[in-house]
């Protein structure tokens, strides 16, 4: 059922995002593909500790990114409705690796703009719903490891 729905959605969405400008962003020791003003594909090595030790480099295709966008948006709508309501506010960083389960696409979401977000992984601990991440098994079309960066009771809530 998931596969049929995904095929229908991808077929109606076309093979490419409208207006995607594929371009290289260069930073210190990093080259990244900028999908649009809110999404970037970073190389595997940029993610360091976010990926398993045994992970091998894998660069996702635009089709992989599109399929992931559909799966992730559905997952976020179901499990993080407040984040789904603010979907357009989030920037996204994608990183792929091949691990024990096959090809995995890591997606990092954040809503506060940072100057070098296109060349380094943005991480925050205890930052509330502005930061979350998850992984997608590309072969099984499954979302897993949703990681919320929620503030602890001891953390100040901010301004």
Chimera marker file (.cmm) of the C-alpha trace (Angstrom):
<marker_set name="trace">
<marker id="1" x="0.000" y="0.000" z="0.000" r="1" g="1" b="0" radius="0.5"/>
<marker id="2" x="2.791" y="2.429" z="0.937" r="1" g="1" b="0" radius="0.5"/>
<marker id="3" x="4.646" y="1.625" z="-2.282" r="1" g="1" b="0" radius="0.5"/>
<marker id="4" x="1.556" y="2.149" z="-4.435" r="1" g="1" b="0" radius="0.5"/>
<marker id="5" x="0.771" y="5.477" z="-2.756" r="1" g="1" b="0" radius="0.5"/>
<marker id="6" x="4.386" y="6.564" z="-3.109" r="1" g="1" b="0" radius="0.5"/>
<marker id="7" x="4.462" y="5.613" z="-6.800" r="1" g="1" b="0" radius="0.5"/>
<marker id="8" x="1.249" y="7.567" z="-7.400" r="1" g="1" b="0" radius="0.5"/>
<marker id="9" x="2.589" y="10.636" z="-5.579" r="1" g="1" b="0" radius="0.5"/>
<marker id="10" x="5.941" y="10.511" z="-7.344" r="1" g="1" b="0" radius="0.5"/>
<marker id="11" x="4.272" y="10.030" z="-10.698" r="1" g="1" b="0" radius="0.5"/>
<marker id="12" x="2.079" y="13.077" z="-10.188" r="1" g="1" b="0" radius="0.5"/>
<marker id="13" x="4.934" y="15.139" z="-8.738" r="1" g="1" b="0" radius="0.5"/>
<marker id="14" x="7.258" y="14.488" z="-11.672" r="1" g="1" b="0" radius="0.5"/>
<marker id="15" x="10.886" y="13.485" z="-11.455" r="1" g="1" b="0" radius="0.5"/>
<marker id="16" x="12.234" y="16.840" z="-10.305" r="1" g="1" b="0" radius="0.5"/>
<marker id="17" x="11.295" y="19.600" z="-7.915" r="1" g="1" b="0" radius="0.5"/>
<marker id="18" x="10.070" y="22.640" z="-9.818" r="1" g="1" b="0" radius="0.5"/>
<marker id="19" x="12.694" y="25.381" z="-9.776" r="1" g="1" b="0" radius="0.5"/>
<marker id="20" x="15.473" y="23.289" z="-8.195" r="1" g="1" b="0" radius="0.5"/>
<marker id="21" x="18.827" y="24.937" z="-8.774" r="1" g="1" b="0" radius="0.5"/>
<marker id="22" x="21.484" y="22.260" z="-8.476" r="1" g="1" b="0" radius="0.5"/>
<marker id="23" x="24.670" y="24.059" z="-7.537" r="1" g="1" b="0" radius="0.5"/>
<marker id="24" x="27.817" y="23.430" z="-5.569" r="1" g="1" b="0" radius="0.5"/>
<marker id="25" x="28.387" y="25.183" z="-2.244" r="1" g="1" b="0" radius="0.5"/>
<marker id="26" x="32.028" y="25.212" z="-1.155" r="1" g="1" b="0" radius="0.5"/>
<marker id="27" x="33.131" y="25.449" z="2.445" r="1" g="1" b="0" radius="0.5"/>
<marker id="28" x="36.170" y="24.403" z="4.494" r="1" g="1" b="0" radius="0.5"/>
<marker id="29" x="36.798" y="20.776" z="3.448" r="1" g="1" b="0" radius="0.5"/>
<marker id="30" x="33.162" y="20.419" z="2.283" r="1" g="1" b="0" radius="0.5"/>
<marker id="31" x="31.369" y="20.554" z="-1.024" r="1" g="1" b="0" radius="0.5"/>
<marker id="32" x="27.584" y="20.368" z="-0.872" r="1" g="1" b="0" radius="0.5"/>
<marker id="33" x="24.721" y="20.390" z="-3.360" r="1" g="1" b="0" radius="0.5"/>
<marker id="34" x="22.164" y="23.077" z="-2.657" r="1" g="1" b="0" radius="0.5"/>
<marker id="35" x="18.679" y="21.879" z="-3.552" r="1" g="1" b="0" radius="0.5"/>
<marker id="36" x="16.910" y="25.175" z="-2.933" r="1" g="1" b="0" radius="0.5"/>
<marker id="37" x="17.056" y="28.030" z="-0.427" r="1" g="1" b="0" radius="0.5"/>
<marker id="38" x="15.977" y="25.668" z="2.363" r="1" g="1" b="0" radius="0.5"/>
<marker id="39" x="17.610" y="22.317" z="1.562" r="1" g="1" b="0" radius="0.5"/>
<marker id="40" x="21.158" y="21.069" z="1.065" r="1" g="1" b="0" radius="0.5"/>
<marker id="41" x="22.746" y="17.657" z="0.484" r="1" g="1" b="0" radius="0.5"/>
<marker id="42" x="25.970" y="17.399" z="2.485" r="1" g="1" b="0" radius="0.5"/>
<marker id="43" x="28.635" y="14.742" z="1.878" r="1" g="1" b="0" radius="0.5"/>
<marker id="44" x="28.666" y="11.706" z="4.165" r="1" g="1" b="0" radius="0.5"/>
<marker id="45" x="31.868" y="12.779" z="5.926" r="1" g="1" b="0" radius="0.5"/>
<marker id="46" x="30.253" y="16.051" z="7.061" r="1" g="1" b="0" radius="0.5"/>
<marker id="47" x="27.996" y="14.108" z="9.440" r="1" g="1" b="0" radius="0.5"/>
<marker id="48" x="30.795" y="12.506" z="11.484" r="1" g="1" b="0" radius="0.5"/>
<marker id="49" x="29.287" y="11.051" z="14.684" r="1" g="1" b="0" radius="0.5"/>
<marker id="50" x="25.710" y="11.206" z="13.361" r="1" g="1" b="0" radius="0.5"/>
<marker id="51" x="26.362" y="8.098" z="11.242" r="1" g="1" b="0" radius="0.5"/>
<marker id="52" x="27.346" y="4.596" z="12.418" r="1" g="1" b="0" radius="0.5"/>
<marker id="53" x="31.064" y="3.803" z="12.489" r="1" g="1" b="0" radius="0.5"/>
<marker id="54" x="30.643" y="1.123" z="9.809" r="1" g="1" b="0" radius="0.5"/>
<marker id="55" x="28.760" y="3.494" z="7.458" r="1" g="1" b="0" radius="0.5"/>
<marker id="56" x="30.045" y="3.818" z="3.909" r="1" g="1" b="0" radius="0.5"/>
<marker id="57" x="29.644" y="6.964" z="1.830" r="1" g="1" b="0" radius="0.5"/>
<marker id="58" x="26.585" y="7.192" z="-0.403" r="1" g="1" b="0" radius="0.5"/>
<marker id="59" x="25.303" y="10.268" z="-2.203" r="1" g="1" b="0" radius="0.5"/>
<marker id="60" x="21.527" y="10.318" z="-2.737" r="1" g="1" b="0" radius="0.5"/>
<marker id="61" x="20.026" y="11.225" z="-6.102" r="1" g="1" b="0" radius="0.5"/>
<marker id="62" x="17.395" y="13.932" z="-6.508" r="1" g="1" b="0" radius="0.5"/>
<marker id="63" x="14.847" y="11.140" z="-6.899" r="1" g="1" b="0" radius="0.5"/>
<marker id="64" x="15.913" y="9.804" z="-3.476" r="1" g="1" b="0" radius="0.5"/>
<marker id="65" x="15.472" y="13.301" z="-2.012" r="1" g="1" b="0" radius="0.5"/>
<marker id="66" x="12.004" y="13.683" z="-3.571" r="1" g="1" b="0" radius="0.5"/>
<marker id="67" x="10.844" y="10.303" z="-2.308" r="1" g="1" b="0" radius="0.5"/>
<marker id="68" x="12.230" y="11.121" z="1.127" r="1" g="1" b="0" radius="0.5"/>
<marker id="69" x="10.441" y="14.497" z="1.191" r="1" g="1" b="0" radius="0.5"/>
<marker id="70" x="7.098" y="12.758" z="0.608" r="1" g="1" b="0" radius="0.5"/>
<marker id="71" x="7.710" y="10.074" z="3.230" r="1" g="1" b="0" radius="0.5"/>
<marker id="72" x="9.064" y="12.506" z="5.802" r="1" g="1" b="0" radius="0.5"/>
<marker id="73" x="6.280" y="15.022" z="5.356" r="1" g="1" b="0" radius="0.5"/>
<marker id="74" x="3.686" y="12.289" z="5.907" r="1" g="1" b="0" radius="0.5"/>
<marker id="75" x="5.585" y="11.033" z="8.983" r="1" g="1" b="0" radius="0.5"/>
<marker id="76" x="5.949" y="14.526" z="10.464" r="1" g="1" b="0" radius="0.5"/>
<marker id="77" x="2.251" y="15.226" z="9.860" r="1" g="1" b="0" radius="0.5"/>
<marker id="78" x="1.380" y="12.055" z="11.800" r="1" g="1" b="0" radius="0.5"/>
<marker id="79" x="3.877" y="12.326" z="14.673" r="1" g="1" b="0" radius="0.5"/>
<marker id="80" x="4.819" y="16.020" z="14.938" r="1" g="1" b="0" radius="0.5"/>
<marker id="81" x="1.715" y="17.997" z="13.935" r="1" g="1" b="0" radius="0.5"/>
<marker id="82" x="3.110" y="21.279" z="15.339" r="1" g="1" b="0" radius="0.5"/>
<marker id="83" x="6.232" y="20.898" z="13.185" r="1" g="1" b="0" radius="0.5"/>
<marker id="84" x="4.116" y="19.992" z="10.165" r="1" g="1" b="0" radius="0.5"/>
<marker id="85" x="2.122" y="23.200" z="10.618" r="1" g="1" b="0" radius="0.5"/>
<marker id="86" x="5.435" y="25.113" z="10.360" r="1" g="1" b="0" radius="0.5"/>
<marker id="87" x="6.856" y="22.958" z="7.529" r="1" g="1" b="0" radius="0.5"/>
<marker id="88" x="7.898" y="25.884" z="5.318" r="1" g="1" b="0" radius="0.5"/>
<marker id="89" x="9.946" y="27.449" z="8.156" r="1" g="1" b="0" radius="0.5"/>
<marker id="90" x="12.383" y="24.535" z="8.391" r="1" g="1" b="0" radius="0.5"/>
<marker id="91" x="15.690" y="24.247" z="6.608" r="1" g="1" b="0" radius="0.5"/>
<marker id="92" x="16.805" y="20.718" z="5.828" r="1" g="1" b="0" radius="0.5"/>
<marker id="93" x="20.161" y="18.996" z="5.548" r="1" g="1" b="0" radius="0.5"/>
<marker id="94" x="20.359" y="15.617" z="3.844" r="1" g="1" b="0" radius="0.5"/>
<marker id="95" x="23.158" y="13.101" z="4.159" r="1" g="1" b="0" radius="0.5"/>
<marker id="96" x="23.321" y="9.562" z="2.830" r="1" g="1" b="0" radius="0.5"/>
<marker id="97" x="25.176" y="6.482" z="3.957" r="1" g="1" b="0" radius="0.5"/>
<marker id="98" x="25.159" y="2.749" z="3.343" r="1" g="1" b="0" radius="0.5"/>
<marker id="99" x="24.859" y="0.761" z="6.530" r="1" g="1" b="0" radius="0.5"/>
<marker id="100" x="23.705" y="-2.621" z="7.783" r="1" g="1" b="0" radius="0.5"/>
<marker id="101" x="20.110" y="-1.915" z="6.641" r="1" g="1" b="0" radius="0.5"/>
<marker id="102" x="21.160" y="-0.615" z="3.213" r="1" g="1" b="0" radius="0.5"/>
<marker id="103" x="20.932" y="2.946" z="1.911" r="1" g="1" b="0" radius="0.5"/>
<marker id="104" x="19.843" y="5.414" z="4.572" r="1" g="1" b="0" radius="0.5"/>
<marker id="105" x="19.109" y="9.098" z="4.175" r="1" g="1" b="0" radius="0.5"/>
<marker id="106" x="19.566" y="11.228" z="7.296" r="1" g="1" b="0" radius="0.5"/>
<marker id="107" x="17.437" y="14.398" z="7.377" r="1" g="1" b="0" radius="0.5"/>
<marker id="108" x="18.214" y="17.211" z="9.797" r="1" g="1" b="0" radius="0.5"/>
<marker id="109" x="15.541" y="19.906" z="10.358" r="1" g="1" b="0" radius="0.5"/>
<marker id="110" x="16.026" y="23.305" z="11.984" r="1" g="1" b="0" radius="0.5"/>
<marker id="111" x="14.154" y="26.605" z="11.856" r="1" g="1" b="0" radius="0.5"/>
<marker id="112" x="16.791" y="29.099" z="12.999" r="1" g="1" b="0" radius="0.5"/>
<marker id="113" x="19.011" y="30.267" z="10.164" r="1" g="1" b="0" radius="0.5"/>
<marker id="114" x="22.756" y="29.908" z="10.686" r="1" g="1" b="0" radius="0.5"/>
<marker id="115" x="25.350" y="31.475" z="8.411" r="1" g="1" b="0" radius="0.5"/>
<marker id="116" x="27.204" y="28.249" z="7.559" r="1" g="1" b="0" radius="0.5"/>
<marker id="117" x="24.278" y="25.811" z="7.513" r="1" g="1" b="0" radius="0.5"/>
<marker id="118" x="25.058" y="24.873" z="3.895" r="1" g="1" b="0" radius="0.5"/>
<marker id="119" x="28.512" y="23.524" z="4.742" r="1" g="1" b="0" radius="0.5"/>
<marker id="120" x="28.250" y="22.024" z="8.251" r="1" g="1" b="0" radius="0.5"/>
<marker id="121" x="25.708" y="19.924" z="10.114" r="1" g="1" b="0" radius="0.5"/>
<marker id="122" x="23.604" y="22.073" z="12.434" r="1" g="1" b="0" radius="0.5"/>
<marker id="123" x="23.134" y="20.456" z="15.836" r="1" g="1" b="0" radius="0.5"/>
<marker id="124" x="21.549" y="21.730" z="19.021" r="1" g="1" b="0" radius="0.5"/>
<marker id="125" x="20.754" y="19.964" z="22.251" r="1" g="1" b="0" radius="0.5"/>
<marker id="126" x="17.638" y="20.868" z="24.171" r="1" g="1" b="0" radius="0.5"/>
<marker id="127" x="16.389" y="23.300" z="21.522" r="1" g="1" b="0" radius="0.5"/>
<marker id="128" x="12.680" y="22.468" z="21.391" r="1" g="1" b="0" radius="0.5"/>
<marker id="129" x="10.700" y="21.710" z="18.248" r="1" g="1" b="0" radius="0.5"/>
<marker id="130" x="12.917" y="23.976" z="16.161" r="1" g="1" b="0" radius="0.5"/>
<marker id="131" x="15.429" y="21.131" z="15.769" r="1" g="1" b="0" radius="0.5"/>
<marker id="132" x="14.711" y="17.496" z="14.963" r="1" g="1" b="0" radius="0.5"/>
<marker id="133" x="16.176" y="14.773" z="12.790" r="1" g="1" b="0" radius="0.5"/>
<marker id="134" x="15.218" y="11.391" z="11.405" r="1" g="1" b="0" radius="0.5"/>
<marker id="135" x="16.388" y="8.687" z="9.038" r="1" g="1" b="0" radius="0.5"/>
<marker id="136" x="14.778" y="7.066" z="6.011" r="1" g="1" b="0" radius="0.5"/>
<marker id="137" x="15.462" y="3.549" z="4.778" r="1" g="1" b="0" radius="0.5"/>
<marker id="138" x="15.464" y="4.172" z="1.027" r="1" g="1" b="0" radius="0.5"/>
<marker id="139" x="14.828" y="0.533" z="0.057" r="1" g="1" b="0" radius="0.5"/>
<marker id="140" x="11.934" y="-0.091" z="2.468" r="1" g="1" b="0" radius="0.5"/>
<marker id="141" x="10.517" y="3.461" z="2.277" r="1" g="1" b="0" radius="0.5"/>
<marker id="142" x="10.437" y="3.600" z="6.079" r="1" g="1" b="0" radius="0.5"/>
<marker id="143" x="11.109" y="6.505" z="8.419" r="1" g="1" b="0" radius="0.5"/>
<marker id="144" x="12.904" y="5.696" z="11.685" r="1" g="1" b="0" radius="0.5"/>
<marker id="145" x="15.015" y="7.192" z="14.496" r="1" g="1" b="0" radius="0.5"/>
<marker id="146" x="13.008" y="10.368" z="14.963" r="1" g="1" b="0" radius="0.5"/>
<marker id="147" x="15.154" y="12.462" z="17.307" r="1" g="1" b="0" radius="0.5"/>
<marker id="148" x="13.529" y="15.436" z="19.017" r="1" g="1" b="0" radius="0.5"/>
<marker id="149" x="15.837" y="18.007" z="20.547" r="1" g="1" b="0" radius="0.5"/>
<marker id="150" x="13.454" y="18.915" z="23.344" r="1" g="1" b="0" radius="0.5"/>
<marker id="151" x="14.499" y="21.158" z="26.227" r="1" g="1" b="0" radius="0.5"/>
<marker id="152" x="14.999" y="19.457" z="29.566" r="1" g="1" b="0" radius="0.5"/>
<marker id="153" x="13.270" y="20.755" z="32.716" r="1" g="1" b="0" radius="0.5"/>
<marker id="154" x="16.577" y="22.279" z="33.889" r="1" g="1" b="0" radius="0.5"/>
<marker id="155" x="17.089" y="24.254" z="30.665" r="1" g="1" b="0" radius="0.5"/>
<marker id="156" x="15.809" y="27.800" z="30.403" r="1" g="1" b="0" radius="0.5"/>
<marker id="157" x="13.075" y="28.058" z="27.752" r="1" g="1" b="0" radius="0.5"/>
<marker id="158" x="14.697" y="31.008" z="25.969" r="1" g="1" b="0" radius="0.5"/>
<marker id="159" x="13.540" y="34.537" z="25.138" r="1" g="1" b="0" radius="0.5"/>
<link id1="1" id2="2" r="1" g="1" b="0" radius="0.2"/>
<link id1="2" id2="3" r="1" g="1" b="0" radius="0.2"/>
<link id1="3" id2="4" r="1" g="1" b="0" radius="0.2"/>
<link id1="4" id2="5" r="1" g="1" b="0" radius="0.2"/>
<link id1="5" id2="6" r="1" g="1" b="0" radius="0.2"/>
<link id1="6" id2="7" r="1" g="1" b="0" radius="0.2"/>
<link id1="7" id2="8" r="1" g="1" b="0" radius="0.2"/>
<link id1="8" id2="9" r="1" g="1" b="0" radius="0.2"/>
<link id1="9" id2="10" r="1" g="1" b="0" radius="0.2"/>
<link id1="10" id2="11" r="1" g="1" b="0" radius="0.2"/>
<link id1="11" id2="12" r="1" g="1" b="0" radius="0.2"/>
<link id1="12" id2="13" r="1" g="1" b="0" radius="0.2"/>
<link id1="13" id2="14" r="1" g="1" b="0" radius="0.2"/>
<link id1="14" id2="15" r="1" g="1" b="0" radius="0.2"/>
<link id1="15" id2="16" r="1" g="1" b="0" radius="0.2"/>
<link id1="16" id2="17" r="1" g="1" b="0" radius="0.2"/>
<link id1="17" id2="18" r="1" g="1" b="0" radius="0.2"/>
<link id1="18" id2="19" r="1" g="1" b="0" radius="0.2"/>
<link id1="19" id2="20" r="1" g="1" b="0" radius="0.2"/>
<link id1="20" id2="21" r="1" g="1" b="0" radius="0.2"/>
<link id1="21" id2="22" r="1" g="1" b="0" radius="0.2"/>
<link id1="22" id2="23" r="1" g="1" b="0" radius="0.2"/>
<link id1="23" id2="24" r="1" g="1" b="0" radius="0.2"/>
<link id1="24" id2="25" r="1" g="1" b="0" radius="0.2"/>
<link id1="25" id2="26" r="1" g="1" b="0" radius="0.2"/>
<link id1="26" id2="27" r="1" g="1" b="0" radius="0.2"/>
<link id1="27" id2="28" r="1" g="1" b="0" radius="0.2"/>
<link id1="28" id2="29" r="1" g="1" b="0" radius="0.2"/>
<link id1="29" id2="30" r="1" g="1" b="0" radius="0.2"/>
<link id1="30" id2="31" r="1" g="1" b="0" radius="0.2"/>
<link id1="31" id2="32" r="1" g="1" b="0" radius="0.2"/>
<link id1="32" id2="33" r="1" g="1" b="0" radius="0.2"/>
<link id1="33" id2="34" r="1" g="1" b="0" radius="0.2"/>
<link id1="34" id2="35" r="1" g="1" b="0" radius="0.2"/>
<link id1="35" id2="36" r="1" g="1" b="0" radius="0.2"/>
<link id1="36" id2="37" r="1" g="1" b="0" radius="0.2"/>
<link id1="37" id2="38" r="1" g="1" b="0" radius="0.2"/>
<link id1="38" id2="39" r="1" g="1" b="0" radius="0.2"/>
<link id1="39" id2="40" r="1" g="1" b="0" radius="0.2"/>
<link id1="40" id2="41" r="1" g="1" b="0" radius="0.2"/>
<link id1="41" id2="42" r="1" g="1" b="0" radius="0.2"/>
<link id1="42" id2="43" r="1" g="1" b="0" radius="0.2"/>
<link id1="43" id2="44" r="1" g="1" b="0" radius="0.2"/>
<link id1="44" id2="45" r="1" g="1" b="0" radius="0.2"/>
<link id1="45" id2="46" r="1" g="1" b="0" radius="0.2"/>
<link id1="46" id2="47" r="1" g="1" b="0" radius="0.2"/>
<link id1="47" id2="48" r="1" g="1" b="0" radius="0.2"/>
<link id1="48" id2="49" r="1" g="1" b="0" radius="0.2"/>
<link id1="49" id2="50" r="1" g="1" b="0" radius="0.2"/>
<link id1="50" id2="51" r="1" g="1" b="0" radius="0.2"/>
<link id1="51" id2="52" r="1" g="1" b="0" radius="0.2"/>
<link id1="52" id2="53" r="1" g="1" b="0" radius="0.2"/>
<link id1="53" id2="54" r="1" g="1" b="0" radius="0.2"/>
<link id1="54" id2="55" r="1" g="1" b="0" radius="0.2"/>
<link id1="55" id2="56" r="1" g="1" b="0" radius="0.2"/>
<link id1="56" id2="57" r="1" g="1" b="0" radius="0.2"/>
<link id1="57" id2="58" r="1" g="1" b="0" radius="0.2"/>
<link id1="58" id2="59" r="1" g="1" b="0" radius="0.2"/>
<link id1="59" id2="60" r="1" g="1" b="0" radius="0.2"/>
<link id1="60" id2="61" r="1" g="1" b="0" radius="0.2"/>
<link id1="61" id2="62" r="1" g="1" b="0" radius="0.2"/>
<link id1="62" id2="63" r="1" g="1" b="0" radius="0.2"/>
<link id1="63" id2="64" r="1" g="1" b="0" radius="0.2"/>
<link id1="64" id2="65" r="1" g="1" b="0" radius="0.2"/>
<link id1="65" id2="66" r="1" g="1" b="0" radius="0.2"/>
<link id1="66" id2="67" r="1" g="1" b="0" radius="0.2"/>
<link id1="67" id2="68" r="1" g="1" b="0" radius="0.2"/>
<link id1="68" id2="69" r="1" g="1" b="0" radius="0.2"/>
<link id1="69" id2="70" r="1" g="1" b="0" radius="0.2"/>
<link id1="70" id2="71" r="1" g="1" b="0" radius="0.2"/>
<link id1="71" id2="72" r="1" g="1" b="0" radius="0.2"/>
<link id1="72" id2="73" r="1" g="1" b="0" radius="0.2"/>
<link id1="73" id2="74" r="1" g="1" b="0" radius="0.2"/>
<link id1="74" id2="75" r="1" g="1" b="0" radius="0.2"/>
<link id1="75" id2="76" r="1" g="1" b="0" radius="0.2"/>
<link id1="76" id2="77" r="1" g="1" b="0" radius="0.2"/>
<link id1="77" id2="78" r="1" g="1" b="0" radius="0.2"/>
<link id1="78" id2="79" r="1" g="1" b="0" radius="0.2"/>
<link id1="79" id2="80" r="1" g="1" b="0" radius="0.2"/>
<link id1="80" id2="81" r="1" g="1" b="0" radius="0.2"/>
<link id1="81" id2="82" r="1" g="1" b="0" radius="0.2"/>
<link id1="82" id2="83" r="1" g="1" b="0" radius="0.2"/>
<link id1="83" id2="84" r="1" g="1" b="0" radius="0.2"/>
<link id1="84" id2="85" r="1" g="1" b="0" radius="0.2"/>
<link id1="85" id2="86" r="1" g="1" b="0" radius="0.2"/>
<link id1="86" id2="87" r="1" g="1" b="0" radius="0.2"/>
<link id1="87" id2="88" r="1" g="1" b="0" radius="0.2"/>
<link id1="88" id2="89" r="1" g="1" b="0" radius="0.2"/>
<link id1="89" id2="90" r="1" g="1" b="0" radius="0.2"/>
<link id1="90" id2="91" r="1" g="1" b="0" radius="0.2"/>
<link id1="91" id2="92" r="1" g="1" b="0" radius="0.2"/>
<link id1="92" id2="93" r="1" g="1" b="0" radius="0.2"/>
<link id1="93" id2="94" r="1" g="1" b="0" radius="0.2"/>
<link id1="94" id2="95" r="1" g="1" b="0" radius="0.2"/>
<link id1="95" id2="96" r="1" g="1" b="0" radius="0.2"/>
<link id1="96" id2="97" r="1" g="1" b="0" radius="0.2"/>
<link id1="97" id2="98" r="1" g="1" b="0" radius="0.2"/>
<link id1="98" id2="99" r="1" g="1" b="0" radius="0.2"/>
<link id1="99" id2="100" r="1" g="1" b="0" radius="0.2"/>
<link id1="100" id2="101" r="1" g="1" b="0" radius="0.2"/>
<link id1="101" id2="102" r="1" g="1" b="0" radius="0.2"/>
<link id1="102" id2="103" r="1" g="1" b="0" radius="0.2"/>
<link id1="103" id2="104" r="1" g="1" b="0" radius="0.2"/>
<link id1="104" id2="105" r="1" g="1" b="0" radius="0.2"/>
<link id1="105" id2="106" r="1" g="1" b="0" radius="0.2"/>
<link id1="106" id2="107" r="1" g="1" b="0" radius="0.2"/>
<link id1="107" id2="108" r="1" g="1" b="0" radius="0.2"/>
<link id1="108" id2="109" r="1" g="1" b="0" radius="0.2"/>
<link id1="109" id2="110" r="1" g="1" b="0" radius="0.2"/>
<link id1="110" id2="111" r="1" g="1" b="0" radius="0.2"/>
<link id1="111" id2="112" r="1" g="1" b="0" radius="0.2"/>
<link id1="112" id2="113" r="1" g="1" b="0" radius="0.2"/>
<link id1="113" id2="114" r="1" g="1" b="0" radius="0.2"/>
<link id1="114" id2="115" r="1" g="1" b="0" radius="0.2"/>
<link id1="115" id2="116" r="1" g="1" b="0" radius="0.2"/>
<link id1="116" id2="117" r="1" g="1" b="0" radius="0.2"/>
<link id1="117" id2="118" r="1" g="1" b="0" radius="0.2"/>
<link id1="118" id2="119" r="1" g="1" b="0" radius="0.2"/>
<link id1="119" id2="120" r="1" g="1" b="0" radius="0.2"/>
<link id1="120" id2="121" r="1" g="1" b="0" radius="0.2"/>
<link id1="121" id2="122" r="1" g="1" b="0" radius="0.2"/>
<link id1="122" id2="123" r="1" g="1" b="0" radius="0.2"/>
<link id1="123" id2="124" r="1" g="1" b="0" radius="0.2"/>
<link id1="124" id2="125" r="1" g="1" b="0" radius="0.2"/>
<link id1="125" id2="126" r="1" g="1" b="0" radius="0.2"/>
<link id1="126" id2="127" r="1" g="1" b="0" radius="0.2"/>
<link id1="127" id2="128" r="1" g="1" b="0" radius="0.2"/>
<link id1="128" id2="129" r="1" g="1" b="0" radius="0.2"/>
<link id1="129" id2="130" r="1" g="1" b="0" radius="0.2"/>
<link id1="130" id2="131" r="1" g="1" b="0" radius="0.2"/>
<link id1="131" id2="132" r="1" g="1" b="0" radius="0.2"/>
<link id1="132" id2="133" r="1" g="1" b="0" radius="0.2"/>
<link id1="133" id2="134" r="1" g="1" b="0" radius="0.2"/>
<link id1="134" id2="135" r="1" g="1" b="0" radius="0.2"/>
<link id1="135" id2="136" r="1" g="1" b="0" radius="0.2"/>
<link id1="136" id2="137" r="1" g="1" b="0" radius="0.2"/>
<link id1="137" id2="138" r="1" g="1" b="0" radius="0.2"/>
<link id1="138" id2="139" r="1" g="1" b="0" radius="0.2"/>
<link id1="139" id2="140" r="1" g="1" b="0" radius="0.2"/>
<link id1="140" id2="141" r="1" g="1" b="0" radius="0.2"/>
<link id1="141" id2="142" r="1" g="1" b="0" radius="0.2"/>
<link id1="142" id2="143" r="1" g="1" b="0" radius="0.2"/>
<link id1="143" id2="144" r="1" g="1" b="0" radius="0.2"/>
<link id1="144" id2="145" r="1" g="1" b="0" radius="0.2"/>
<link id1="145" id2="146" r="1" g="1" b="0" radius="0.2"/>
<link id1="146" id2="147" r="1" g="1" b="0" radius="0.2"/>
<link id1="147" id2="148" r="1" g="1" b="0" radius="0.2"/>
<link id1="148" id2="149" r="1" g="1" b="0" radius="0.2"/>
<link id1="149" id2="150" r="1" g="1" b="0" radius="0.2"/>
<link id1="150" id2="151" r="1" g="1" b="0" radius="0.2"/>
<link id1="151" id2="152" r="1" g="1" b="0" radius="0.2"/>
<link id1="152" id2="153" r="1" g="1" b="0" radius="0.2"/>
<link id1="153" id2="154" r="1" g="1" b="0" radius="0.2"/>
<link id1="154" id2="155" r="1" g="1" b="0" radius="0.2"/>
<link id1="155" id2="156" r="1" g="1" b="0" radius="0.2"/>
<link id1="156" id2="157" r="1" g="1" b="0" radius="0.2"/>
<link id1="157" id2="158" r="1" g="1" b="0" radius="0.2"/>
<link id1="158" id2="159" r="1" g="1" b="0" radius="0.2"/>
</marker_set>
